[in-house]
Amino acid sequence: MSPDATEMRAGLFVPLDDEGILVAGSHESDGIEPRTRQLLELLATSATAAYERVAHEQKLLCQREQLTTLNNLNEIVSEITEAVIDQSTREEIESTVCEHLAATDSYEFAWICEVDPATDTIVSRTEAGVEGYVDEIPLSI
């Protein structure tokens, strides 16, 4: 495209760190006035700061969500630990763990399985939150 195909005769390109470039064009061939240049550079600086603030806020939000998830998981583990202490058999412990996990908002269901070495299949020992889920899905090692 030839320079005559556009009305822009002068331009200013101001980097916005990793976010891109602010481009300003002028119809005047003698360039962009110093005051306009300062204004555009200030605008670029403000935009860069805004991008950094948004990125920081998104990072904080992600960290808060992770912390909430970890706190919820810690509560679940504490509740399960307290509940299994009162159990006397492996079956009771496994059943208690699955029931507590399935009763939380974090998990829809839970199951404990074992491998049958003769058939290389996975066999359910206990489950909660669903009935027969593992039996309906062919799982193998």
N, C-alpha and C positions, 0 to 999 in steps of 0.2 A: 504494500500500500504506500503510495507516495505521500510525502508530507502535506501536499496540497489537498489530500482527500479528507483531512480532518481539520477542525477549527482550532485545535489545540496548537499553540505556537511555543509554549514554554511549560515546563513541568517540574514538580518537586516530588521526590520519592523519599519518604521517611520510614525507616524500618520500625516495626512494632515487635521487637525481639523475635520470638519464635512464632508469633501470631500472624505475621504477614507484613504487608507494606501499605502505608497510607500514600495514595497517589493523588496529587492535585494538579490540575491543568489550568492554563491561562490562554486566553485569546491573544494576549499581547505578546509580541515577539521579543520584547526587552526583558522578559523574565517576571518572576513573582516578586512583589514588593517586600522589603525587609520586614515590615510589620505583619504582613500576611504570612510570611515565612515563619516568623516567631509564633504566630497564632497556630499555624499548622503543626509546628514542632511541639507546642504546648498541648494541643489536641492529641497528638500521637503519644506523648508522655502520659496523659490522662487515660487514654485508651489502654495503654500497656499496663498501667497500675490497676485499672478495672479488670483486665483479663487476669492479672495475678491474684487479685482479691477473689474473683469468682473461682479460680482454680484452688485457692487456699480454702475457701468455704466448702467446695466439693470434697476436698480431702478431709476436712474436719467432719463433714456429714458422714462420709464413708467410715471414718474412725469411730464415730459415735454409734453407727449401726453395728460395726464389728464388736464394740464394747458391749452393747446391749445383747447381742447374740451370745457372746462369751458369758455374760452375767446370767442369762437365761439357762445356758448349758450348765453352768456351775450350780445353779439352783436344782436343776434336774439331777445332776450327779449326787448332790447332797441328799436329796429326797430318796433317791434309789439306794444310796449307801445306808441310810437309816432304815429303810424298809427291808433290805436283805439281811441285815444283822439279826433280825428276828426269825429268819428262815433256817430250817435244819437240814434240808436236802438240796442236792444240785437242781432237781426239777423245780422245787419251790423258788429257788434263787432265780433261775432262768425265767420262770413264769412271772415273777415279781418285776424283774428288769423289763421284760417286754411290755407288761401291763402299764408300768409307769411311763415308759417312753411313748407308747401309743396314746396315752391320756394327755400328753402335752400338745401345745399348739405347734411345736417345732416338727413333730413327726406324725405321719398319718397312721403308720403301723410299724411293728417291729417283729422280727422273728429270729430264732436261733436254729441253725441247721448243723448237720454233720455230714461228712462225706462217707458214702458207702463204697469202700474200696473194691468190692466185688463187681459193682456195676458202674463205677465212676460217676455216680449221680449224687445229688445233694438231697438229703432227707431232712424234713422238718422235725425238730424236737418240740418246739413250742412257738406260739405266735400270739399276737394281740393286735386288735384293730381291724383285722380281716380274718375271714374263715376260709381255710383251704387254699390260700393264695399260692403258696409254694407247691402244693400238690397239682395245681392246674398249669403250672409253667414248667416245661422240661428244662431243668438246670443240670448241667454236668460240669465236671472239672476239665 
